[in-house]
Amino acid sequence: MPTPEDEQGSLEEPPNPLSETPAAAADISKPPSADADPPPIVEFIGVEKTYAAGTDKAFTAISDVNFSVPDLRNTGEFVGILGPSGCGKSTILRLIAGLAPQFPHTKGQVLVHGQPVTKPGPDRGMVFQDYTSFSNRTVLDNVAFGLECQGMSKADRYEISREWIGKVGLDPDADSDKYPHQLSGGMKQRVAIARSLILKPRIILMDEPFGALDPVTRQRMQDLLVGLWRELEATVFFVTHDVPEAVYLGDRIYMFSNSPGTILRELEVPLPDRPSRQMQRETSFQDLVYEIGGVLDELEEGRD
Ligand code: ADP
């Protein structure tokens, strides 16, 4: 399936030959049977990624990464991935997504629904920081893109897409015919979120999606995301280096070390039950942010 990145010719590498394995790929999108205890929705076992492995430019970005996120079918979970720039957060996300050149990893196992990841799939939706949309498509056609690829009729996909345009806080009447260059950064990111979530992925991978937004828009988008996540009951992996954002959005937070990134600590944090702006003003929230910021600093300093 072509992506805006393909169109812009920038982000993605050619498809990995592994992606041509239809049987293995089919396993990943297979829903777990209703009565069995489901395997973890995502599991990393001793994962390492060395770029340019075997050459004199070899660089190990992540090393010995281990975690297991349970498949909570009726709620999903919000997993924050927190760590300094360059510690391998995007690498982790793109290994789950099956996107080259981060995929494939060089050691260990990356499992989704208990199956090795072999390629990207509709069960995993990705939202990047740079609002990826097709510049030559309207908002409506951008949001409808995934459904179009699935072969849905124009009338059906437009109806569902207009619903999603509304769900992400845009106006289906006023905004549907606009092109990306006519939208603000926040609006573009709303389109990108709708474009990804319309396919109802069970796993949502978000790579610093609000990093380029101003603080007020950012808080609004955080609230929007919490609402959509509750509705979709998906498991969200959310990369950020912003401690308040991780604390507000996360159920659990994986704190990563500097490069080569590995998990230094796993924390459980209270669920967001009030709007971001309100929660972030509260002393208990600020104390937690301060504490986690302190733990991150300490862990960084204490590493040899
Ligand atoms: P983060 O998302 O935490 O900022 P990344 O996962 O993007 O970190 O990158 C981790 C490290 O791997 C960085 O040092 C980065 O320069 C390096 N890296 C990322 N992609 C590549 C690549 N394709 N080739 C070589 N090094 C890479």
Boltz pocket constraint, residues with backbone or C-beta under 6 A from the ligand:
constraints:
  - pocket:
      binder: B
      contacts: [[A, 51], [A, 52], [A, 59], [A, 61], [A, 83], [A, 84], [A, 85], [A, 86], [A, 87], [A, 88], [A, 89], [A, 90], [A, 91], [A, 92], [A, 101], [A, 102], [A, 259]]
      max_distance: 6.0
